[in-house]
Amino acid sequence: MSLAELNAMDPTAAAEALLRCCGSARWVKGMTAERPFDSVEQLHAAADRHWADASRADILEAFGHHPRIGADIEQLRKKFASTAQWSAGEQSSVASADESTLHALRDGNLAYEARYGHIFIVCAQGKSAAEMLEILRSRLNNDPSDELTIAAGEQRKITHLRLDKLVGA
């Protein structure tokens, strides 16, 4: 889809499309109402404005649209099966995730959710399982309020990536 196509959609269809980018109903409503966007840059600026206004409930609602990392070891195997195949210019010697990393990632995610009351959110693009585990462990001792802010920042990154995918940017 193009930006022009997003702009031309009826509000219900546009909301459904935007919901794939961020699971906050309030964010989606604001973005849908703000159309048409003159540029991808304007789309991203609007996304940031509406995300900056998100309440704790809005943030948690968006998190709820993500799958839980680590709930199922087999799903983790599938998720990180290709981490050894980085394109040129990226890390050249990343190995695929081993069993101990997968188990530690699952256990860390469960500990994270027990501590903070929401799933671990990280913009995973370009990160191996080991890198994600390191990030998760580094965030486990954060103050809950600080961690929500960090996780919301990661959601923001994910939203921008998804917006670009949505409009073919």
Secondary structure, DSSP 8 states (H G I E B T S, - for coil): --HHHHHHS-HHHHHHHHHTT---HHHHHHHHHH---SSHHHHHHHHHHHHHT--HHHHHHHHTTS--TTS-HHHHHHHTTTTT---TTS-S------HHHHHHHHHHHHHHHHHHSS------TT--HHHHHHHHHHHTTS-HHHHHHHHHHHHHHHHHHHHHHHTT-
